[in-house]
Amino acid sequence: MIRFNPGAPRGAPPRFLSRLRSLAVPTAWGAVAVAYRLTCPLARDDALGARLVSSAVLCAVGTGIVLHFRRHMLREVRHARRIAEAAQSVLLRPPPPRVEGLAVAAVHLSADRDARIGGDLYEVTATEHGVRAVIGDVRGHGLGAVRAGAAVLGSFREAAHDEKTLAGVLRRLERAMDRHLRERAHGDHLAPDGAPAAEEFVTVLLLEILPDGEVHALNCGHPWPYRLAGAGAEPLAQAEPLPPLGLFPLPGELPATACGRLLPGDTLVLHTDGAEEARDAGGRFFPLGDVLAEAARDRPQTPQAVLRTVLTALLDHSVGPPKDDVALLILRNERCSPPTRQTRGVSRSATADR
């Protein structure tokens, strides 16, 4: 049933009605103050006792108005925080704990204390072409970098399933970034740090992990991830990366880098440059490789355990929150090893003997 409120303008939006209701309490307090001043004899009495009573009344009225607006502002802050958390859950939604036999953990730390989201992005998804993951870093940080990150991440979520090759996925991301830059230039928006549109770019790393553990990568100016195997940590590859998206057009040929196999028990640690570039009080960079080598020796070596080790060391090193956004995406191969040809032959012989 639709109810008509004659006291509100026809078609008034809910936010207007909310603001109208929020003025009711201070208006009532003001009416009390005016009525006291006009009708109460004490308000016109110059005696000391009457003045004290009048001051107490006006103080109570002022306190009531201040407390009302304080509660209203707190509600607004909580509402804005809920919106920010909802936006974060859409842009950087928590990854599932397992994706096609890979254990997954991720975290994002925003350098902007007033923001829950920033310029870093990541995603991992299972497709018919294998498990595909992306991690990226938009130039700048804070809320200003969200638009570019949303354009790239939204494109990946569709292209990862549609495109047969990593090169096709990367082409889609490049087109999405180009559209974003054209729209921002047309609207005369500034980059996250006030720079012109021509200086905005995003580094991107694409990974594809096949069912047999084969890993292929395309890197556009992003730090190479670390592979934790056995009791050590080493970069996944040393190949020269492509330019970041938004700076220059990508070359015509985009051959993926073969990175070997991710064996059962091996872990990949994808990260943004905020992790390696965090500095301590003396200006020394965070030794991410050494910390990951230490994490590789710990048992049990789960993605959550690696994440805790890195975050604890990072926050201790930088003495508080880092100065740049930090994103970590950790993938551990928990698939069963496929039987070798020799093992299959022994199994057949044993079956025949029985």
C-alpha positions as CSV (number, residue, x, y, z in Angstrom):
1,M,0.0,0.0,0.0
2,I,1.3,3.5,-0.9
3,R,1.0,6.1,1.7
4,F,0.8,9.8,0.9
5,N,2.6,12.2,3.2
6,P,1.0,15.7,2.8
7,G,3.8,17.3,4.8
8,A,6.5,16.5,2.2
9,P,6.9,17.8,-1.3
10,R,5.4,15.5,-3.9
11,G,8.2,13.2,-5.2
12,A,10.5,14.2,-2.4
13,P,13.6,11.8,-2.4
14,P,14.2,9.7,0.7
15,R,17.4,11.6,1.5
16,F,15.4,14.9,1.6
17,L,12.9,13.4,4.0
18,S,15.8,12.1,6.2
19,R,17.3,15.6,6.4
20,L,13.9,17.1,7.1
21,R,13.5,14.7,10.0
22,S,17.0,15.4,11.3
23,L,16.0,19.1,11.8
24,A,13.0,18.3,13.9
25,V,14.9,17.8,17.2
26,P,17.1,20.9,17.0
27,T,14.0,22.9,15.9
28,A,12.2,21.6,19.0
29,W,15.1,22.5,21.2
30,G,15.1,26.0,19.7
31,A,11.4,26.3,20.2
32,V,11.9,25.5,23.9
33,A,14.6,28.2,24.2
34,V,12.4,30.8,22.5
35,A,9.3,29.9,24.6
36,Y,11.4,30.1,27.8
37,R,12.7,33.5,26.8
38,L,9.3,34.9,25.9
39,T,7.0,33.4,28.5
40,C,9.0,32.5,31.6
41,P,9.3,35.4,34.2
42,L,12.8,34.1,35.2
43,A,14.1,34.9,31.8
44,R,13.4,38.6,32.3
45,D,14.5,38.7,36.0
46,D,17.9,40.4,36.6
47,A,18.5,38.7,39.9
48,L,21.5,36.4,40.2
49,G,19.5,33.3,40.9
50,A,17.2,33.9,37.9
51,R,20.3,34.5,35.6
52,L,21.8,31.2,36.8
53,V,18.6,29.4,36.0
54,S,18.4,31.0,32.6
55,S,22.0,30.1,31.9
56,A,21.4,26.5,32.9
57,V,18.3,26.3,30.6
58,L,20.2,27.7,27.6
59,C,23.2,25.4,28.3
60,A,20.9,22.4,28.4
61,V,19.3,23.5,25.1
62,G,22.7,24.0,23.5
63,T,24.0,20.7,24.8
64,G,20.9,18.9,23.4
65,I,21.4,20.5,19.9
66,V,25.1,19.6,19.9
67,L,24.5,16.0,21.0
68,H,21.8,15.6,18.4
69,F,24.1,16.7,15.6
70,R,26.9,14.6,16.9
71,R,24.7,11.5,16.8
72,H,23.6,12.5,13.3
73,M,27.2,12.9,12.1
74,L,28.2,9.5,13.6
75,R,25.3,7.9,11.7
76,E,26.5,9.5,8.5
77,V,30.1,8.3,9.1
78,R,28.9,4.7,9.8
79,H,26.7,4.8,6.7
80,A,29.6,6.0,4.6
81,R,31.8,3.3,6.0
82,R,29.3,0.6,5.1
83,I,29.2,2.0,1.6
84,A,33.0,1.9,1.4
85,E,33.0,-1.7,2.7
86,A,30.4,-2.7,0.1
87,A,32.4,-1.0,-2.7
88,Q,35.5,-2.9,-1.5
89,S,33.6,-6.2,-1.5
90,V,32.6,-5.6,-5.1
91,L,36.0,-4.3,-6.4
92,L,38.3,-6.5,-4.3
93,R,36.0,-9.3,-3.3
94,P,37.6,-11.9,-1.0
95,P,38.8,-14.8,-3.1
96,P,37.4,-18.3,-2.3
97,P,39.7,-20.4,-0.1
98,R,40.2,-23.0,-2.9
99,V,40.1,-22.7,-6.6
100,E,40.5,-25.9,-8.6
101,G,42.9,-27.5,-6.1
102,L,44.8,-24.3,-5.3
103,A,44.6,-22.9,-1.8
104,V,44.1,-19.1,-1.9
105,A,44.7,-16.2,0.5
106,A,44.8,-12.5,-0.2
107,V,45.0,-9.1,1.6
108,H,45.0,-5.4,0.6
109,L,46.3,-2.6,2.8
110,S,45.3,0.9,1.7
111,A,47.8,3.7,2.3
112,D,44.9,6.2,2.5
113,R,43.7,6.0,6.1
114,D,40.3,7.4,5.1
115,A,39.8,4.8,2.4
116,R,39.1,1.1,2.4
117,I,40.0,0.6,-1.2
118,G,42.8,1.9,-3.4
119,G,44.7,1.4,-6.6
120,D,45.8,-2.2,-6.1
121,L,43.7,-5.0,-7.6
122,Y,43.7,-8.8,-7.7
123,E,41.5,-11.7,-8.8
124,V,41.7,-15.4,-9.2
125,T,39.1,-17.5,-11.0
126,A,38.8,-21.0,-12.5
127,T,38.1,-21.2,-16.2
128,E,37.9,-23.8,-18.9
129,H,41.4,-22.6,-19.9
130,G,42.9,-23.2,-16.5
131,V,43.1,-21.1,-13.3
132,R,43.7,-17.5,-14.2
133,A,44.9,-14.8,-11.9
134,V,45.6,-11.1,-12.2
135,I,47.3,-8.6,-9.9
136,G,47.8,-4.9,-10.7
137,D,48.8,-1.5,-9.4
138,V,47.3,1.8,-10.6
139,R,49.6,4.8,-10.4
140,G,48.8,6.6,-7.2
141,H,46.7,5.3,-4.3
142,G,43.5,6.1,-2.5
143,L,40.0,6.6,-3.8
144,G,41.2,8.5,-6.9
145,A,42.7,5.3,-8.4
146,V,39.6,3.2,-8.0
147,R,38.1,4.0,-11.4
148,A,41.1,2.7,-13.3
149,G,41.3,-0.4,-11.2
150,A,37.6,-1.1,-11.6
151,A,37.9,-0.8,-15.4
152,V,40.8,-3.2,-15.6
153,L,39.4,-5.7,-13.0
154,G,35.9,-5.7,-14.5
155,S,37.4,-6.4,-17.9
156,F,39.5,-9.3,-16.5
157,R,36.5,-10.9,-14.9
158,E,34.8,-11.3,-18.3
159,A,37.9,-11.8,-20.5
160,A,39.4,-14.6,-18.3
161,H,36.4,-16.8,-19.3
162,D,35.9,-15.6,-22.9
163,E,39.5,-15.5,-24.2
164,K,41.3,-18.8,-25.1
165,T,44.8,-17.3,-24.6
166,L,46.4,-15.0,-22.1
167,A,47.3,-12.6,-25.0
168,G,43.6,-12.3,-25.7
169,V,42.9,-11.4,-22.1
170,L,45.6,-8.8,-22.0
171,R,44.3,-7.2,-25.2
172,R,40.9,-6.8,-23.5
173,L,42.5,-5.2,-20.5
174,E,44.4,-2.8,-22.7
175,R,41.2,-1.8,-24.5
176,A,39.4,-1.3,-21.2
177,M,42.3,1.0,-19.9
178,D,42.2,2.9,-23.2
179,R,38.5,3.5,-22.9
180,H,38.9,4.7,-19.3
181,L,41.7,7.1,-20.3
182,R,39.6,8.5,-23.1
183,E,36.6,9.0,-20.9
184,R,38.6,10.7,-18.2
185,A,40.4,13.0,-20.7
186,H,37.0,13.9,-22.2
187,G,35.7,14.7,-18.7
188,D,38.9,16.6,-17.9
189,H,39.3,14.6,-14.7
190,L,42.7,14.6,-12.9
191,A,44.7,11.5,-12.2
192,P,44.8,10.2,-8.6
193,D,47.7,12.5,-7.7
194,G,46.6,15.4,-9.8
195,A,48.6,14.4,-12.9
196,P,47.2,14.7,-16.4
197,A,45.5,11.8,-18.1
198,A,48.6,11.0,-20.2
199,E,50.5,10.1,-17.1
200,E,48.1,7.5,-15.6
201,F,48.9,3.9,-16.1
202,V,48.5,0.5,-14.4
203,T,51.0,-2.4,-14.1
204,V,49.5,-5.8,-14.6
205,L,50.6,-9.4,-14.2
206,L,48.5,-12.2,-15.7
207,L,49.0,-15.8,-14.7
208,E,47.6,-19.0,-16.1
209,I,48.0,-22.3,-14.2
210,L,47.0,-25.4,-16.1
211,P,45.8,-28.7,-14.5
212,D,49.3,-30.3,-14.8
213,G,50.8,-27.3,-13.0
214,E,52.3,-25.6,-16.0
215,V,52.4,-21.8,-15.4
216,H,52.3,-19.1,-18.1
217,A,52.6,-15.4,-17.5
218,L,52.2,-12.0,-19.2
219,N,53.8,-9.2,-17.3
220,C,53.2,-5.5,-18.0
221,G,55.7,-3.6,-15.8
222,H,54.7,-5.5,-12.6
223,P,57.0,-7.2,-10.1
224,W,57.5,-10.9,-10.8
225,P,55.9,-13.1,-8.1
226,Y,57.9,-15.4,-5.9
227,R,57.8,-19.2,-6.0
228,L,58.2,-20.9,-2.6
229,A,59.5,-24.4,-3.3
230,G,61.1,-26.6,-0.7
231,A,62.9,-24.4,1.8
232,G,63.6,-21.4,-0.5
233,A,62.0,-18.5,-2.4
234,E,63.0,-17.3,-5.8
235,P,61.3,-15.1,-8.5
236,L,59.0,-16.9,-10.8
237,A,60.8,-15.5,-13.9
238,Q,63.4,-13.0,-14.9
239,A,62.0,-12.1,-18.3
240,E,61.9,-8.4,-19.3
241,P,58.3,-7.2,-18.8
242,L,56.1,-5.4,-21.3
243,P,55.3,-1.7,-20.7
244,P,52.4,-0.9,-18.2
245,L,49.0,-0.4,-19.7
246,G,48.2,3.2,-20.5
247,L,51.8,4.3,-21.3
248,F,52.4,2.9,-24.7
249,P,50.5,0.5,-27.1
250,L,51.4,-3.1,-26.6
251,P,53.4,-4.9,-29.3
252,G,51.7,-6.9,-32.0
253,E,53.0,-10.2,-30.7
254,L,52.3,-11.1,-27.0
255,P,54.0,-14.5,-26.4
256,A,53.4,-15.7,-22.8
257,T,56.4,-16.5,-20.6
258,A,56.7,-20.2,-19.7
259,C,57.5,-20.3,-16.0
260,G,57.8,-24.1,-15.5
261,R,55.5,-26.2,-13.3
262,L,53.9,-25.4,-10.0
263,L,54.4,-28.7,-8.3
264,P,52.2,-30.0,-5.5
265,G,53.2,-28.2,-2.3
266,D,54.7,-25.2,-4.2
267,T,53.4,-21.7,-3.4
268,L,53.2,-18.5,-5.5
269,V,53.3,-15.1,-3.8
270,L,51.9,-12.3,-6.1
271,H,52.5,-8.8,-4.7
272,T,52.4,-5.1,-5.6
273,D,55.5,-2.9,-5.4
274,G,54.2,-1.4,-2.2
275,A,55.5,-4.5,-0.4
276,E,59.0,-4.3,-1.7
277,E,59.3,-0.5,-1.4
278,A,58.1,-0.1,2.2
279,R,60.8,1.6,4.1
280,D,61.8,1.6,7.8
281,A,62.9,4.6,9.9
282,G,66.4,4.4,8.4
283,G,65.1,4.3,4.8
284,R,65.9,0.6,4.1
285,F,63.5,-1.3,1.8
286,F,61.5,-4.2,3.1
287,P,63.4,-7.5,2.4
288,L,60.4,-9.4,0.9
289,G,62.6,-12.2,-0.6
290,D,64.3,-12.9,2.8
291,V,61.0,-12.9,4.6
292,L,59.4,-15.3,2.1
293,A,62.5,-17.6,2.4
294,E,61.9,-17.7,6.1
295,A,58.2,-18.4,5.5
296,A,59.1,-21.3,3.1
297,R,60.9,-23.0,6.0
298,D,57.9,-22.8,8.3
299,R,55.5,-25.6,8.7
300,P,52.6,-25.9,8.1
301,Q,53.1,-23.7,4.9
302,T,49.6,-22.6,4.2
303,P,48.7,-19.4,2.3
304,Q,47.3,-18.0,5.5
305,A,50.5,-18.7,7.4
306,V,52.6,-17.1,4.7
307,L,50.3,-14.1,4.7
308,R,50.6,-13.7,8.5
309,T,54.4,-14.0,8.3
310,V,54.7,-11.3,5.6
311,L,52.2,-8.9,7.2
312,T,53.8,-9.1,10.6
313,A,57.3,-8.5,9.2
314,L,56.0,-5.7,7.0
315,L,54.2,-3.8,9.7
316,D,57.2,-4.2,12.1
317,H,59.5,-2.9,9.4
318,S,57.5,0.1,8.3
319,V,56.6,1.0,11.9
320,G,52.8,1.1,11.2
321,P,50.8,1.2,8.0
322,P,52.8,1.4,4.8
323,K,53.1,4.6,2.8
324,D,51.8,2.9,-0.4
325,D,49.0,0.5,-1.1
326,V,50.0,-3.2,-0.6
327,A,48.3,-6.2,-2.1
328,L,49.3,-9.8,-1.7
329,L,47.7,-12.8,-3.4
330,I,49.0,-16.3,-2.4
331,L,48.3,-19.5,-4.4
332,R,49.4,-22.9,-3.1
333,N,49.2,-26.1,-5.2
334,E,47.4,-28.7,-3.2
335,R,46.5,-30.9,-6.1
336,C,47.5,-34.6,-6.0
337,S,50.5,-35.5,-8.1
338,P,49.5,-37.2,-11.4
339,P,50.8,-40.8,-11.5
340,T,53.9,-41.2,-13.6
341,R,54.2,-43.7,-16.4
342,Q,56.4,-46.0,-14.3
343,T,53.9,-45.9,-11.4
344,R,51.0,-46.7,-13.7
345,G,52.9,-49.7,-15.1
346,V,53.6,-51.1,-11.6
347,S,49.9,-50.6,-10.7
348,R,48.8,-52.6,-13.8
349,S,51.2,-55.4,-13.0
350,A,50.0,-55.6,-9.4
351,T,46.4,-55.7,-10.6
352,A,47.2,-58.5,-13.1
353,D,49.0,-60.6,-10.4
354,R,45.9,-60.3,-8.2
